[in-house]
Amino acid sequence: MKQVVVNGKPLPIAQRVCTRCVQDSSIPGITFDEHGVCNFCHFHDKLEKLFPNGDEGKKHIACIVENAKRRGKNKKFDCVVGISGGRDSTYLLYLVVKQWGLRPLAVHFNDGFDNPVAGENMVKACRLLGVELRTITSDWREAKELKIDFLKASVPDLNMGTDIGIASSLYGVACKEGIKTILIGQSFRTEGVKPLSWSFFDGKYLKSVHRKFGKTPLRPWKPEDPGFNFSIKELMYYSLIKGIRTYTPMYSHDYIRKQGEEIIIRELGWVYPGAHYYDDLYHSLIKYVHRVKFNIDMNMNSDSALVRSHQLDRNIALQRAHAVYAIEDPKVIDLCIKRLGLSHEEFDSYMLLEPKTFRDYNTMYNYIRLAKPLIYLFARLHLIPRITYDKYFNCGK
Amino acid sequence: MKHITIAMAQMLVEGGEPERNFARAAKLIEEAAKKQCDIVLLPETIDFAWTHPSSLSDAKPIPGEYSQIFADMAKKHAMYICVGLTEKRANGNCNSAILFDRNGKMRIKYSKINLLTVEHPYYMVGSSLHVAETEFGRIGVNICADNYPESVCIAHTLCRMGAQIILSPSSWTVDYAITEADDPYRDKWIAPLTHIAKLYNVLMVSTTGVGYIVGGPYEGKKMVGCSLAVGKDGIVAQGQFNEFAGELIVFESPVPQNQEKGTEIGDRLKSLGCIGALNI
């Protein structure tokens, strides 16, 4: 049996593996039916019905596009498109311009760990597509401290600051420029669905961790310059008061990752950053910490999604599960530690802390559970991203 | 009239990452060589990035391991290279810039004089100015804030030493909140570079880095490019606003010719209403 060393102890990797995808019992909240198929696969099928691609998907995308054009009439931009220089967001930007005929403002959030290759991809793509790029840079003093806070908090959500920063910058720019539509490149068919305790997203959580471990206060929220402030309250402001809607059109698009990649290589000179998620160098460290400290393999989620979508051979995905991923480059991990101003001794001491989850901190989770029907309604009305509801209530534990 | 092709290698400079930075510099230098440039100008302190704490312990002497990399590249591509590096000396470090000729020979080593207060713990003040006679004419070198309006005496002196081209490796920084929608420097750099270029008919070329400042006293700021070349008639070339990707800006320019020397310069400045050095 394959083994993994977690916190210095050898453990069996998994007792049970889904018979359809490659997710295994290392995933919190995973269950298996009588055929050995996991609940994430069933959830994938549910999403397939909710968001069909093919002709139905085209109709849905046409609605999104028409709506964005209508709401962007007499304005400089129809929509905000979040980009990272990675494959999915670059391809989305390509589709938005070349196939859907929208006038996007590309928005990128820079937290100081951008992979230079991804940076060049963004610049090239925007230049070749004639798209204006707006880069929202975090204050490094805040961004750095938040990264250290989450290492000290001993939770897997090591990029919470960046995740919050990305969301807040998209809404902040949309608010500033009077843009009513945000498009993001996520797709359950290629990204999969992560269990809640691997992907919990909440600004209150960030603040409670920062209050406990941080030293300097974060700058306050302003609608057009939200910084690292993004929770239910801010989301409600942007969606209900400012009327900003977020869509995930790739849910409905016939997206074959390999084909999308070929198109952006050919048309936009896109260069593969070296690995999935590697548009952000910090993922090198995250991947290492996840594997060694938490026995988490996020790639298993995306590989499982690709297996379900018939874009990856299951045997290949099985071989890759829990393996040391290419992204774990010791030089880049060193770069991350050094860039945070940490010594190796300090970093090692964080690695030895007892693993925790968001449930060990003050979050909105209990309120979110109480507001489940409301969140469902908001997601269906696109007042908040559809994935928001799924993330909190359909993603394991 | 002689013409010169110059490449401004506006590159991403990552704090504390000399190997990664040199790899990027090498790519841009190679690209400049393919475009048959005569000179490639790189930014300031591209080894560790400007005021990065690791420079205090890890800087190398010049000549030394790091400067040799650029000497070798200059020789390999038969191209002039001007680059900013941190220089380790016996009693401290300097923020230095070096000019190599086509044979890889070091023609100028200059250390920044107009150091910002925040630089003082990192670098010692330079003590000399230099120009080099080249096949294009005289080239002078200064660094970034040496061209501040209150410090243009440095460029004045280089011009009086006969400089026809002044190369200035730089690390122009702005607050993190500045975006592509803003004019990052306003007149901060255009004004002093234009002032000198017009006054002396000299080509002022300044290449800045791009990237996030990730250590040292300027955390919270970033470099966003917009490198600049200015001649007597105004802007000759300019880089794009960018904070995470490099670009090579190549331009051709006639080499400015100016026959004035010594007190002739002073006489002309007087005729322009600049009476003595106190008013210029």
Interface residues (C-beta under 8 A of the other chain):
Chain A: N110 G112 D114 P116 A118 G119 E120 M122 V123 E132 L133 R134 T135 I136 T137 S138 D139 W140 R141 K144 D225 L335 K338 R339 G341
Chain B: L12 E14 G15 G16 E17 R20 R24 S54 Y176 A177 T179 E180 A181 Y212 I213 V214 G215 E219 G220 K222 N242 E243 F244 A245 G246 E247
